[in-house]
Amino acid sequence: MSAPSSQHSKQDPRQRRRATCAFPWACSLVLLVSGLTSTVAARTIFVDNLRGHDQCDGSTVDPIDTLVGPVRTFDRALALARQTDTIHLVNTGRPYRGDLRLFGHRHSGFPTRPFRIRGNGSVISGAKPVPTAAWRSRGNLWWMAPRRKGHYLLLKDGKPLPRHSLDTNTPASNLLSIPKGHWASWRGRIYYRTDALLDHGDQNLAIAGDDCGITLYAIRHVVIENLTVRHWRLDGISAPGLCSDVVLRNVICRENGRAGMTISGTSRIRGEDLELTDNGKHSLLVEGFGVADLKNARLTPPPTLAP
């Protein structure tokens, strides 16, 4: 009996290679899918500016113990946050202090699972009290020099005081034209006319302190909803570049020093039920190649388009 033909007894080397490579490839695919699943597992991080503590993990809306419960600050919440997470602000009735800064893929989502900020009607305020020692007087005309220059807003009891416009080149004698109860900015100072003694500290005066309430840069697939942003030196919301598929829903930007919202660079922002009113110079400022897609928006004055 003749020996079996080598064509039938030996496996084709190419078939052996295919059989050898098939199993590792399948394992790699399983590991890749598992990795993607863990990456997009969304969490909710709770922030409470009254009951929260930054040593907590943000996993529950109510404090449980020294490590489990809501966090107190935006910085802590954003440090904990990952892609597709939701930051949930508890509306305590007291304004949140400190700004929100969303940056890069860590604070981005996916088309069907966005990164979210849920304000629940909360207010993010940039107002900072003016120390009584900061005021100097010339009769009933008081003045102070803010550390940051360029845009100003003077508040009393949480509301903007009426402003009197003065040109930078106007003579100092024109400061006497500021009406009682009004304020003006002139050569880096704020002047306020009142008969009250501001150095007694009973006027509850504040200025718009830091630059922007919410800053968005290089983020994608983000939803921010049910928030009021007010009393910031420059803008309520600033999107300086590289933002896409960002939705602002039921957001109010009011009484900010320069603009309610500024969109610059190549940022594309969609606004739904948006209110930008009573800001210092612009309701909406669009610069460069920025794009604003607005639906049911209230803007006063009309938007400003800058080159």
C-alpha positions as CSV (number, residue, x, y, z in Angstrom):
1,M,0.0,0.0,0.0
2,S,1.4,3.3,-1.0
3,A,2.1,6.1,1.5
4,P,-0.4,8.9,1.7
5,S,0.3,11.8,-0.6
6,S,2.1,14.7,1.1
7,Q,-0.5,17.0,-0.4
8,H,-3.1,15.6,1.9
9,S,-1.0,14.7,5.0
10,K,0.7,18.2,5.5
11,Q,-1.3,21.3,6.2
12,D,-0.8,24.3,4.0
13,P,1.6,26.8,5.9
14,R,-0.7,29.7,5.0
15,Q,-3.7,27.8,6.7
16,R,-1.5,27.2,9.8
17,R,-0.7,30.9,10.0
18,R,-4.4,31.9,9.6
19,A,-5.4,29.4,12.4
20,T,-2.6,30.7,14.7
21,C,-3.5,34.3,14.2
22,A,-7.2,34.0,14.5
23,F,-7.5,33.5,18.2
24,P,-5.2,36.4,19.4
25,W,-7.1,38.7,17.0
26,A,-10.4,37.6,18.6
27,C,-9.0,38.2,22.1
28,S,-7.8,41.7,21.1
29,L,-11.3,42.5,19.8
30,V,-12.9,41.4,23.0
31,L,-10.4,43.5,25.1
32,L,-11.0,46.5,22.8
33,V,-14.8,46.3,23.2
34,S,-14.4,45.8,27.0
35,G,-12.2,48.9,27.2
36,L,-14.7,51.1,25.2
37,T,-17.5,49.9,27.5
38,S,-15.7,50.9,30.6
39,T,-14.6,54.3,29.1
40,V,-18.2,55.4,28.3
41,A,-19.7,54.3,31.6
42,A,-21.4,57.6,32.7
43,R,-21.6,58.8,36.2
44,T,-23.3,61.7,38.0
45,I,-21.2,63.9,40.2
46,F,-23.2,66.0,42.7
47,V,-22.1,69.5,43.8
48,D,-23.6,71.3,46.8
49,N,-22.2,74.6,47.9
50,L,-23.7,74.3,51.3
51,R,-23.5,70.7,52.4
52,G,-20.8,69.5,50.1
53,H,-17.1,68.7,51.0
54,D,-14.3,68.4,48.6
55,Q,-12.9,65.3,50.3
56,C,-16.0,63.5,49.2
57,D,-16.4,61.5,46.0
58,G,-19.5,63.3,44.7
59,S,-21.4,60.0,44.2
60,T,-24.5,60.9,46.2
61,V,-26.7,64.0,46.4
62,D,-26.9,63.7,50.3
63,P,-23.9,63.5,52.6
64,I,-23.3,60.0,53.8
65,D,-20.0,60.2,55.7
66,T,-16.7,62.0,55.5
67,L,-15.8,60.4,52.1
68,V,-19.2,59.7,50.5
69,G,-21.4,62.6,49.5
70,P,-21.6,65.7,47.3
71,V,-18.5,67.9,46.6
72,R,-18.5,71.6,47.3
73,T,-16.6,73.3,44.4
74,F,-16.5,73.2,40.6
75,D,-12.8,72.5,40.7
76,R,-13.2,69.3,42.6
77,A,-16.2,68.1,40.4
78,L,-14.2,68.7,37.2
79,A,-11.2,66.9,38.6
80,L,-13.4,63.9,39.2
81,A,-15.2,64.1,35.9
82,R,-14.6,61.9,32.9
83,Q,-16.1,61.6,29.4
84,T,-19.9,61.3,29.3
85,D,-20.3,62.2,33.0
86,T,-23.0,64.5,34.4
87,I,-22.2,67.3,36.9
88,H,-25.3,68.0,38.9
89,L,-25.6,71.3,40.7
90,V,-27.9,71.2,43.7
91,N,-29.9,74.4,43.8
92,T,-29.4,75.6,47.3
93,G,-30.8,79.1,46.8
94,R,-27.3,80.5,47.3
95,P,-25.1,81.5,44.2
96,Y,-22.2,79.3,43.4
97,R,-18.8,81.1,43.5
98,G,-15.9,80.2,41.2
99,D,-15.8,79.6,37.5
100,L,-16.5,76.5,35.4
101,R,-13.7,75.5,32.9
102,L,-14.4,72.7,30.5
103,F,-11.3,71.5,28.5
104,G,-10.5,68.8,26.1
105,H,-11.7,65.2,25.7
106,R,-11.9,64.7,29.4
107,H,-14.9,67.0,29.6
108,S,-16.4,65.9,26.3
109,G,-18.9,63.2,25.4
110,F,-20.1,61.2,22.4
111,P,-22.9,62.1,20.0
112,T,-25.4,59.9,21.8
113,R,-24.0,60.4,25.3
114,P,-22.9,64.0,25.9
115,F,-21.0,65.4,28.8
116,R,-23.6,67.4,30.9
117,I,-23.8,70.2,33.3
118,R,-27.2,70.3,35.0
119,G,-27.8,73.5,36.8
120,N,-31.3,72.9,38.2
121,G,-31.9,76.7,38.2
122,S,-28.7,77.5,40.1
123,V,-26.8,80.8,39.7
124,I,-23.1,81.1,39.1
125,S,-22.0,84.5,40.3
126,G,-18.7,86.4,39.9
127,A,-19.5,89.2,42.4
128,K,-16.9,89.9,45.0
129,P,-17.5,92.2,48.0
130,V,-15.5,95.4,48.1
131,P,-13.6,95.7,51.4
132,T,-14.4,98.8,53.3
133,A,-10.7,99.7,53.4
134,A,-10.6,99.9,49.6
135,W,-12.7,103.1,49.5
136,R,-11.4,106.6,49.6
137,S,-13.5,109.8,49.7
138,R,-13.6,113.3,48.3
139,G,-16.7,114.6,50.0
140,N,-19.6,112.5,48.9
141,L,-17.7,111.2,45.9
142,W,-16.0,107.9,46.7
143,W,-13.5,105.9,44.7
144,M,-11.6,102.6,44.6
145,A,-9.1,101.1,42.2
146,P,-9.9,97.5,41.1
147,R,-6.9,95.2,40.6
148,R,-8.2,94.1,37.2
149,K,-8.7,96.8,34.6
150,G,-10.8,97.2,31.5
151,H,-14.3,96.3,32.3
152,Y,-16.2,97.2,35.5
153,L,-19.5,96.6,37.2
154,L,-20.5,98.0,40.6
155,L,-23.3,96.2,42.5
156,K,-25.3,97.0,45.6
157,D,-27.3,94.3,47.4
158,G,-26.6,92.0,44.4
159,K,-28.0,94.4,41.8
160,P,-26.1,96.6,39.4
161,L,-26.1,100.3,40.3
162,P,-26.8,102.8,37.4
163,R,-23.7,103.8,35.5
164,H,-22.7,107.3,34.3
165,S,-20.5,107.3,31.2
166,L,-17.3,109.3,31.2
167,D,-14.7,109.5,28.5
168,T,-11.1,108.6,29.5
169,N,-9.9,112.0,28.2
170,T,-12.5,113.9,30.2
171,P,-11.0,116.3,32.8
172,A,-11.1,115.4,36.5
173,S,-13.6,118.2,37.1
174,N,-16.3,116.2,35.2
175,L,-16.3,113.7,38.0
176,L,-18.6,116.2,39.8
177,S,-21.2,115.5,37.1
178,I,-21.8,111.9,38.4
179,P,-25.4,111.9,39.7
180,K,-26.1,110.8,43.2
181,G,-26.5,107.0,43.4
182,H,-24.6,106.5,40.1
183,W,-21.0,105.3,39.4
184,A,-18.5,105.8,36.7
185,S,-15.2,104.4,35.6
186,W,-12.3,106.8,34.9
187,R,-8.6,106.1,34.3
188,G,-8.6,102.7,36.1
189,R,-10.8,103.7,39.1
190,I,-14.5,103.3,40.0
191,Y,-16.1,106.5,41.3
192,Y,-19.4,106.3,43.2
193,R,-21.5,109.3,44.4
194,T,-23.4,108.7,47.7
195,D,-23.9,110.5,51.0
196,A,-23.4,107.2,52.8
197,L,-20.2,106.5,54.7
198,L,-18.7,103.6,52.7
199,D,-15.9,103.1,55.1
200,H,-18.4,101.9,57.7
201,G,-19.1,98.8,55.7
202,D,-22.9,98.9,55.7
203,Q,-23.5,99.4,52.0
204,N,-23.1,95.8,50.8
205,L,-21.2,96.8,47.7
206,A,-19.5,94.4,45.3
207,I,-17.8,94.4,41.9
208,A,-17.8,91.9,39.1
209,G,-14.5,90.2,39.9
210,D,-13.1,87.3,37.8
211,D,-13.1,87.2,34.0
212,C,-15.7,84.6,32.8
213,G,-18.3,82.4,34.5
214,I,-18.0,79.4,32.1
215,T,-15.1,78.9,29.8
216,L,-15.3,76.2,27.0
217,Y,-12.3,75.2,25.0
218,A,-11.6,72.2,22.7
219,I,-14.7,70.3,23.8
220,R,-17.3,68.2,21.9
221,H,-20.7,66.8,22.5
222,V,-21.6,68.8,25.6
223,V,-24.9,70.0,27.1
224,I,-25.2,72.8,29.6
225,E,-28.7,73.4,30.9
226,N,-30.8,75.4,33.5
227,L,-28.3,77.9,34.7
228,T,-28.0,81.6,35.3
229,V,-24.5,83.2,34.9
230,R,-24.1,86.7,36.1
231,H,-21.8,89.4,37.5
232,W,-18.5,88.5,35.7
233,R,-16.0,91.1,34.7
234,L,-15.8,90.1,31.0
235,D,-18.3,87.4,29.8
236,G,-20.9,85.1,31.3
237,I,-19.8,82.4,28.9
238,S,-16.7,82.3,26.7
239,A,-15.9,79.8,24.0
240,P,-12.5,80.9,22.6
241,G,-12.0,78.0,20.2
242,L,-12.3,74.4,19.0
243,C,-15.7,73.7,20.4
244,S,-18.3,71.7,18.4
245,D,-21.7,70.2,19.2
246,V,-22.1,72.3,22.4
247,V,-25.7,73.0,23.4
248,L,-26.8,75.6,25.9
249,R,-30.3,75.0,26.9
250,N,-32.4,77.3,29.1
251,V,-29.3,79.3,30.1
252,I,-29.4,83.0,31.2
253,C,-26.3,85.3,31.0
254,R,-27.2,88.6,32.6
255,E,-25.4,91.7,34.0
256,N,-21.9,90.8,33.0
257,G,-19.2,93.4,32.4
258,R,-18.6,93.0,28.7
259,A,-20.9,90.3,27.0
260,G,-23.4,87.7,27.9
261,M,-21.5,85.2,25.7
262,T,-18.5,85.4,23.4
263,I,-17.8,82.8,20.7
264,S,-14.4,83.0,19.0
265,G,-12.0,81.0,16.9
266,T,-13.8,78.0,15.3
267,S,-16.2,77.3,18.1
268,R,-19.8,76.3,17.2
269,I,-22.4,76.8,19.9
270,R,-26.1,76.0,19.7
271,G,-28.4,77.9,22.0
272,E,-32.0,76.8,22.9
273,D,-34.2,79.0,25.1
274,L,-31.2,81.3,25.7
275,E,-31.4,84.8,27.3
276,L,-28.5,87.3,27.0
277,T,-29.7,90.6,28.4
278,D,-28.5,93.6,30.4
279,N,-24.8,93.0,29.9
280,G,-22.3,95.8,29.7
281,K,-21.6,96.1,26.0
282,H,-22.7,93.0,24.0
283,S,-25.4,90.4,24.4
284,L,-23.6,88.0,22.0
285,L,-20.1,88.7,20.6
286,V,-19.1,86.4,17.7
287,E,-15.4,86.8,16.6
288,G,-13.3,85.1,13.9
289,F,-14.9,82.0,12.5
290,G,-17.2,81.4,15.5
291,V,-20.8,80.2,14.8
292,A,-23.9,80.7,16.9
293,D,-27.0,78.6,16.1
294,L,-29.8,80.1,18.2
295,K,-33.4,78.9,18.6
296,N,-35.9,80.9,20.7
297,A,-33.2,83.3,22.0
298,R,-33.7,86.6,23.7
299,L,-30.8,89.0,23.0
300,T,-30.6,92.7,24.0
301,P,-29.0,94.4,22.2
302,P,-28.6,92.5,18.9
303,P,-25.6,90.3,18.4
304,T,-22.2,91.8,17.5
305,L,-20.2,90.2,14.6
306,A,-16.5,91.1,14.8
307,P,-13.8,90.2,12.2
